[in-house]
Amino acid sequence: MSSLIESTQSTVDSWLTAICAWTQDVVGSEWSLYNGVWPTSYIKPAIMWRVTGMDVRVLGLSSYEIEKRLTATVLADDPTDQNAVILQLIEELGAAVKIPLHAAERRFLSISEPKGNLNANVNTTGTAEAQITVTCTQRTGRRPVKEISLMQSVNYKSNMR
């Protein structure tokens, strides 16, 4: 079966695209990956990543940090396979320091706080309870601001004779 990564939300988030591609490398092409929401005709075994929170912190005059909480729901016909993939992804997320966002531009997402919940029953709770949660951060420079003069005028009086 070929790999499938499908975006089913109105705005594609590059972070979701990056973590879906990374996840596909970890779990293999037999798993279908979705980002945003479950499509009406998803194919099992499947993993769906979505953004569940976002914070922006100013670090200084020229930089800030974006933090997003990403959650994944894993569905498989066999509960043993499902739990094995959840554990595998949590381990791999814990070992990963960074995930490529735009490798050619040398932009990466820093990974922290991977958590798993094997007791989340997606069949009875829908996707309200995530089985995997991870925090991703990226530091970014601000756009240059229009240059303005810092002094309006300079007064100078010479003491030379």
Buried (B, 14 or more C-beta within 10 A) or exposed (E): EEBBBBBBEEEEBEBBBBBBBBBBEBBEEEBBBBBBBBBEEBEEBBBBBBBEEEEEEEEEEEEBBBBBBBBBBBBBEEEEBBBBBBEEBBEBBBEBEEBBBEEEEEBBBBBEEBBBBBEBEBEEEEBEBBBBBBBBBBEEEEEEEEEEEEEEEEEEEEEEE
